[in-house]
């Protein structure tokens, strides 16, 4: 286990050293590693006061050195063989040649029984190996610090002790994070009935592209939608390749921003990254890792606070560290932030004072900006998980790397369900259901969508037994998706009325764009919404921002819906809610005289929608019509009940709508559209 970067990369493990010694092989002299600034303490001024022992003196051992015993000094579980070996080697490597010779002479003088011959000919690896073979780990460390102190190198001994102490804090921090993030994983999964399914069980690899601004997935069941301006094929990266050890000293960016649309798996990736560090599966070159969520940070908004106070409040283990331990250039500290976009209102890079002292109190906004600018804790590294819109707030001269989470690949969509369900029969049932609908299969590139499908399956298992029948309505899962996204980022002053009005206006925009055959939201189309609601487009997770380059030197910020089918669902929601709450028909095909004699009926609404859809030869309203039919079903209306302004009897609505569709199928005026009409019936479980 490599606990501190570059500790003796040249060294064999203790076991290999011991085998080499017992077989009679002679160890090769070690390669000189570079000197670390933190331990650059062993110059000539720190040599023992007297002259070094001669070889003659070294050959005549004297009495054993008495070691002051403190059973608790080096007894922490973090003191392992690997750590002890590397820590002592690192301390000895900092000695000058004369200092190392003096250290060997003192060991030979006080502990002759440890060595079969004088240790003067031993390299550091063999010397430390002999110590660990003879003594316990704690005693080996105690001997080393005691001899260093006898040589007059009190500072060196203190640094070795503090190195062990930092290792203790590191282990305690890892245990805290394991408990926190494994428990979070279980709590999340328990909602789906999989109490014993931890993140280790269900985590499925995600597609992570080597650069951001790739725009949303535009794969569609009916339409062929051109890739958006930045939808380009880019290379893939892995979690392990973020801040690799070999680039830790490079002049590259100290911040990596991991972006992705709502539901793409950022929070799951955040937990996986933290747990991988805790369980020593990646980034062992990072000494301390402190993760923060936006919700955790916002508790410090009310008054000035220091960043050191924030760290120590959320992670009490860090109270034992010195302030300079957070600013160590060689042994880096990483800060990981989940949901940076939720702190978007804080990111004012142009009117924020400079802060460079982590113990100085300041507003939370000042701390966050100075961290991102690299002014606070310059030698630390930062990893942020955010929706794409946060990039618009970051100053152009802030040096950072952007990578993007794209969700599941086609193969991993099925793999998620296999991992989520222990019973292969259950997994096969869900996978079969997903593949029964091209739209479902496409949308399962979003881990959030997959989890909604899995949760629905779990609920039906409890109700129907081990062989449940899922509704054929794709609309039902989309309704759950929209409500889940609204719930994730619900504003404190939000209300059902505000959310309904916002969704209605957004749905009106979505329908207008559908009729125009466009899937990009430009500044021109934003006029459909009120100015103050523009941020809500992306904050609600229903839309995403990305940057296009229509001309060589020109950048333009564009928006689109989370997926084209989300646009189609919201358009259907708008048509449905207008009729359900106001009795208003949206489509122009209704008879102009109808309103003069009677109120329009559900049959009138759907007859108008079906005819409008059939009149579009390119099928651009086909999925919209399926969603509109699905909204007529009781299960969808139950989910949307809070958005209804008045009670109404829709108990026969699905049956009436089905009659309209069957009539159009029988008339066969549009033979090429029969399949879509049949799908509309399936949306109503007819």
N, C-alpha and C positions, 0 to 999 in steps of 0.2 A: 504494500500500500504506500504510494508516494504521497507523503504528507506535506512536503514543501518542495516547490519547484527547483529542479536542478540539484537536489541534495547530493549527490554522489552518483551521477549517472554512469560513472565509470566503474562503480563498485559491483562486485558479484553479490548475490544474496549470502547471508551467513551460512546457510546450509551448504552452498557450493564451496565456500571458503573452507569450511570444516572438512569437506570431502577431499579437497585439494591437499590440505595439510596432512591428513592421515594417510594419503596415498603416496606421500613423499614427494609430490610435485612442488616445484618452486613457483610461487606466484610472480607474475610479471609486474614490474613497477607500474603503479597507476598513472593514468594520464592526468596531467594537471588540469583540474577544472578551473573556471574563472572564480575570482574572489567576489563574495557577495558584500554589498555595502553594509547590510545589517550586521554582519559579523566581521567587519574590517577592524578588528580590535586588537590584533596580535602583532603589532609592529615591534621594532626593536625597543621602543620605550616601554613596552609591556613585558620585556624579558625578565626572568628572575634577576634579583639584585646581584647574586653571586655568580661566579663563572659556571658554565655547564660542567656536569660530571664528566670526568675522563673515562675512557674505556677501562682503565685499570680499576678505578673506583667502582664502575658498574659491574665488574666481575666479582666484587666482594659484597654481596647483599648484606644489609643490616636488618634491624628489627622491623616488624610489620607496623605500618601506619595505622593508628587507631582512628576509626571512622565514627564521627558523631552520628548516632542513629536517630532517625525520625521516620517511623513506619508509615506516616501519611504523605511524606514529601513526594514520593514517586510511585504511589500505590494505586493511582487512578486507572480504570480499565482502558483508558486511551493509550497507556504505555504498553505497546506491543513489541514483539521482536523486531519487526520491520522498522517501526518508528525509532526504537532505541538504537538499533544499528546505524541508521542513517543520521540520527541526531548527533551521536558521539563522533561519527566519521566527519560530519560537517564541522563540528567544533574543533577537532584536531587538525583538519585541513586548513584552518585559519592560522595555525601556528607557523611561525617562521621555521626554517630548517633547524636553527639552534634551539628554538622553543620545543619543537617536536622531539629533538634528541634528549632534551632535559626531561620531558614528560616520560619518555621510554626509560630513562635511567631511574627515575623515581619509582615507576612501576616495578622495575627489576630489583630495586633496593628494598622496597616494602613488601612485594608479593613475588618472591622468587619461585614459589611452588606453582605459580600459574604458568610459567614458561619453562620449557625444557632447555632452552638456551637463551642467551641475552636477546631482548627484543629489539636491539639496535638495528638488526638486519631485517626486521619485519616491515612490510608496508602497512599502511593504515588499516586496510581491509583485514589482514591477518591478525593484527594487533587487537582490533575490536572484536574479531571473531573469538580470539582466545579469552577475552574478558567475558563474553556472553556464554561461552562454553562452561566456564568455571563458576560464575556468579549468577544470581538472579538478575532480572532486568533492573529492579530498583537499586540493588547494590552496585551494579555496573555503572549506573548513572551517578550514584553517590560517590563512588571511587573517582570517577572522572572529575566531578566538580570539586571534590576535596583536594585532589592533586593539583588542579588548576589554581585553587586558592593558595596552596602551599608554595606554588611557583610565583605567587604575587599577582596572578591574573584574575583578580576578583570580578572584574567586569565581564570577562569571558565566562566565568562560572555562572554569574548572574544571568547572562544571555542564554546559556544552556538551560538553566532552570526556567526562564521565562518561555523558552521554546516549548518545553514540556507543558507549561501552564497554558499556552495558547492552544496546544493540542487537546488539552482537557476541555477548554471552552468550545473548541471545534466539535468534539464528540458530543458534548451536551447540546449544542445547537442542532446537530444532526438528529439527535433523538427527539428533540422538540418538534422539528419540522416533519419527521416521520409520523409522529402521533397526529399532528395537525392535518397534514395533507392526505394521509391514508384514511383518517376519520372522515374528512370531507368527501373523499371518493365513495366511501361506504354509504354516507348519508344521501348522496346524490342517487346512487343506484338503488337504495332501499325504496325510493318512491316507485321504482319499477318492479319491486318484489324480489330483487336479487340481493338479499342482505349480505351474503358472503362473497359478492363479486367486487373485489377491490380494483383499483386502477391497474394494478399489475395483470389482473385477469382480462380486463375489457379493453385496455388501450390498444388501439390499432394504428399502425403508421399512417401519417398524414403526408400529403404532397406539400412540400415546402419549396417554393421557387427561389432562385438566386437573386431576384430583384422584385420590387413591388410595382404598383400601378398597372397590373395586368387586367383590371376590369373584371366584371362578373362572368360566371359561366353562362354561355348563351346557347347551350345545347337544348333543342326543343323537339317535342314529339311530332308536331305538324309542320311548323314553319322552318325554313332554312334562314337563320339569322346570321348575318355577317359578324365575324369577330369584331368587337369594338376596337377603337383605334390602337389600344395598347395590349390587346389580347394576343400576345406573341408567345411562341414556344421558347421557354427559357430553361436553363439548367436547374437541377434540383440539388438541395443541400440537406444535411441531416442535423439533428440536434447536437451531435457530438462535434460537428465541424464549426460550431459557433464558438469563437474565442479559443481556438486550439492552442496548446502549450507552446508550440514552436513559433507562434506569432505574438506571444505575450509582450515581448520587448520591442516589437515593430512599431513603426510610427503610424500605423493604421488607425482606424476609428476605435475609440474606446466605448462606443455605444452602438448597439444593434437594435433596430426597431423591427419587431415582427408584427406585420399587419395582416388583416384578413377581414372579410365581410362578417356580418353577424351570423353566428351559428357555424362558422367554419372550423371550429375546434381550438381556438386560441387558448381558452381557459384550461382545456384538457391538456394542451401542450405545455402550458405554464406549470401545471401540477406535475406532469411527467418530467420536466426539466429539473424541478426542485428535488423530486424524489430520486432521480438518477444521481444527483450530486450527493444526497444524503446516503444513498446505498453504494457509493463509491463506484458507480458505473460510468461516470463521465466527469470531466473538468476537475480532476484531482489537483491541477495546478492552481485552482482557486482555494485560498485558505479559508475564507469565511464567505457565506452566501446568505443574504438577508432578503427574503421576498416580502413584497407589500402589495395589497390590493387597494384599489381606489377607495373602497369603502373604509378600509382601515386608516388611510391617510386623512380622509375628510373629517375624522373626529378631532383633528388638530387645527381645524380652520378658525375656530372662534377666537383664539388668542395667539400671540407670538410664542414661538417655541424654537428650540434648537434642534438641528437634525440629530445630534447626539441623544437628546431627550427622547425623540421619536424612536430611535433604534432601541434604546434601553427600556422604553415603556413596552414596546411590542415584543422585545426579546431580552428578558432580564439577564440571561446568561452573559450578555455583552457588557454588563456593568463591571465585570472583572477585568476588562481589557483597558489598556492605556489608550489615550487618544491617538498617539502616534501609530498604534497597531492598525488603525483604519486607513492610514496614509502610507503604508509600506509599499515601496515601489517594486520590491522583489516578490513579496508574498501577497498577491492581490486579493482585494475584497470585491465581491460582486453584489450589486443591488438589482433585484428583479421586480419589475412593476407589472401588475396585471390590470388592464383597463385604463391605460393612460388617457384614452379619449374621454373618460368620465371626468378627468381633471382639465379638460380643454379650456374652460374659462380661466384657468390659472396661467396658461401658457402665453404670457405677454413678454416676448423677448426684447421688446424695444423700450419698455418703460420700467425695467426691473433693476434695482440696485445690485451691485456686485457683492457677493458673499463668499468668503473663502475659509471661514472658521466654523467647524461643525459644532462648536460649543456656544456660538453666538446665537441669541434668540432673534427670530425674524418671522414674518408672516409665512405661512405654508407655501404660498405662491412664489415667494422669493427663493425658498429652499429648492423647490422643484425645478424652477428655471435654471438656477445656478448648477444644479446637478446635471441637467441635460446639456448645459453649455460647457461642462468640464471644468468649471471654476471652483467647485466645491468637491473636495476629494479627487484631485486631479489624477492620481494613480489608480483609482478604482475603475471598474468596468461596469457598464449599465446595460441591462437587457429589458426592453419594454415590449409588452404585448398590447396591441391597440387596434381599433378599427382605423381604416385608412385616413379618415378626415383629420386626424391629429397632425398629419404631416404638413397641412396648410398653416399650422400655427408655429412650426419650428423655423427658426431663422435660417436664411439661405447659407450663412457661413458656419452653421453648426455641422461638424464633421461626424457623420454617422452612416452606417450601412443599413439598407432596407431589404428585408426578405419578406416573403408573403406566404401565408398558409392558404392553401387552395382546397382543403377538405380531403375527402377520400378519393382515391383512384377507383376505376371500375372494378378492379379485383378486390380492393379492400372494403368496398361496401358490403359484400357478402361476408368477408372475414370478420367484420364488426359483429354481425349477428351470431356468428359461430362462437365468438368469444363471449358475447353477452349472455348466451343461453348455454347452460351446462348440458342440457338434454339435446342431443343432435336432432331428434324429431321436432322439437320446438323450433330450433334454429332453421331447419329445412322448411317448416311451415311458414315462418316469417319471410324467408328468402323467396319462397314460391309466391307469396302474396305480393311482395315488392316487384317481382319480375312479371306479374300479371298486368301491370300497367307501365307503359314506357315513361309516363310522367313521374310516377312514383320512383322508378328506377333512377331517373335523371336527378331528381331532387335529393336522393339519398347520398349525393356527393357531400351534402352538409351533415356533419355529425349530429347537430341538433335535430334535424329532421329524422335521422335514423333513430335517435333516442325516443322521439315522440311515437314512432311506429312501434318500437320495442315496448314502450310503456303501455300502449294501447293493447298490444298482444298479451302482456302480463295481466292487465285488468280483465280481459276476456277469459284467460285461463282460470282465474279465480271464480268467475261467474259460471262458465260453461264446462270447465274441466280441461283435460289435457289436449283436447282436439277442438279448439274454438274456431269459429267462423268469423273472420273480420269483415266489416262492412266493405262493400265494393266502392264506396264513395271516397274518392280522392279529396273531395271538397272538405270532408270532415277533418282530415289531417292538416290541411292548409288552414282551416279555421283555428285549430289548436296552435299552429305555428305562429300565426298573426297575434294571437292572444299571448303566447309565450314571449314573443319579442316585445310587445307592449309592456308586459309585466316586468321584464328584465330591467328596463330603463324608465319606469314610471316616475314622473316628476312629483315632488312633494305636494304641489298645488293642483295635481291632475284630478280629473273627475270623469265619470262615465260620459257625461254630456260633452266635455271637451274632446275626449278621445273619439267619440262617435262623429262629432263635427269635423275633426281633423281627418279621420279615415274617409269621410264622405268627400271632402274637398280633394284629398289625394286620389280617391277613386274616380272623381270627375276628371282629374288630370290624366289618370291612367286610361280611361275610356277614350278621351280625346286623342291621346297618343296612339292607341290601338287603331282607331279609325283612320289615323294618318299613316299607320304602318311604321311608326318609329318607336325605338326603345331607349333613346337617349333623352335626358332631361337637360335642356340648355337654359341659359339665363332668360331667354325669351319665353320659354314655357313655364318658368317659375312664377310668372304673373298670375297664374291660376291660384296661387297660394298667397296668403298674407306674408309680409316681409319677415315678421318675427317667427314664422313657422318654418323658414328655410332650414335652420339648424335641426329642427325636429325631424326633418326628412331622413337625416342620417342617424340622429341620436336614437330614433325608434327602431333602427335596424332594418327598416323596410326598404331603404335605399342605400346606395354606397357612392362615394366620390372616387374619382380617379382622374389622372392627368393625361391629357392628349397633347400631341404636337402636330397640329394641322399644317404648320409650316416649319421650316428648318430651325428657326430661332425663336419660335413662338410657342408658349405653353398655354394651355387652356384647361381650367378645371371643369370637368363634366360630372354628371350624375346619371345614375340609372337605377332601376329597381333591383332589389336583391337578386331576382331572377325574372326572366320574362313571364313565367307563370304567376309570380307574385303580382306583377302588373295586371295580368288577366283576372286574377282573383279579386283584386281591389276594384277593378272596373265592374265586375259582377256584384260585388258588395254595394257599390254606389247605386246601381240600378235597382237592386233589391231593397235597400234601405229607404230609397226615395219613395218606392211604392208602398212598402210596409208601414212607414210612419206618416207619409203625406198623401198616399193614394195617387202619386204623380207618375205618369208614364214618361220615360226618358226618350224613347225612340220616336221619330217623326212619323213612322208608318201608321200610327193609330189614326183612326178616323177623326177628322176635325170636328165632325158633328157629334161624336160620341159624348164629349163632355157636356154638351148642351142638354142631353136627355137622361143620361145615367152615369153613375160613377163607373170607372173601368174595373173589371174583375181580374182575378189572378189569371184566368184563361186568356183575357185580352193581353195582359202583360207578356205572357210567355209565347203567345202566338206572334206578337210583334217581334219579340227577341229571336224566335226561331226563324222567321221570315227574313229578318235583317241579316242573320248569320248566313243563311242559305244564299242570300244575294251576293255574298262576297266569294268570288270564285277562288281566291287564293287561300281560303280557310283561315283568315286572320282572326276571326271571331269564334272559331270552333271550340277552343279550350275555354274561352270566356263563357260560351253557352253551357258547357258542361258544369262549370262552377255555379252559374245561375240556377241551373236545374238542381244541383246538389243543395243549394241554400233553401230550396222548398221543403227539404226533408226535416222531420221532427228533431233528429239528433243535432243537426246544425243550428236549428232555431233555439234549441235549449242552451247551446253554448253562447249564442248571441243575444239571449234574452235581455241582459242589462242594457243593450243598445236600443231596444224597442221603446217608443214613447207612449204607446197605448196598447192594451190587450186586443187581440184579434183571433178569430177562429180560422186557423190554417190546417185543420185536421185532414181536410180532403184535398189540400193543395197539390201534393205529390201525385195523387191519382188524376186530378184534372190536368196537370201538366203532361203526364204520361199519355193521356188521351190525345192531346194536341200533337205530340211527337209521333205517336203511332199513326195518326191520320196523315201526317206529312210523309211518313215512310210508305204508307199504302198508296198515296197519290203518285209517288215515284217520279216527281218532276225533276228531282236532282239525284239521279242514280249514283253519282260519284260521291255524294255526301251521306249516303245511307249509313256507313260505318260510324260516322260521328254521331248521328242521331241515335244509333243503338247504344253508343257510349253514354249519351245523355240519360237513357233509361237506366243504365247500370249505376249512374251517379245517384239515382233515386231508389236503388235496390229493386228495380222493376224488371 
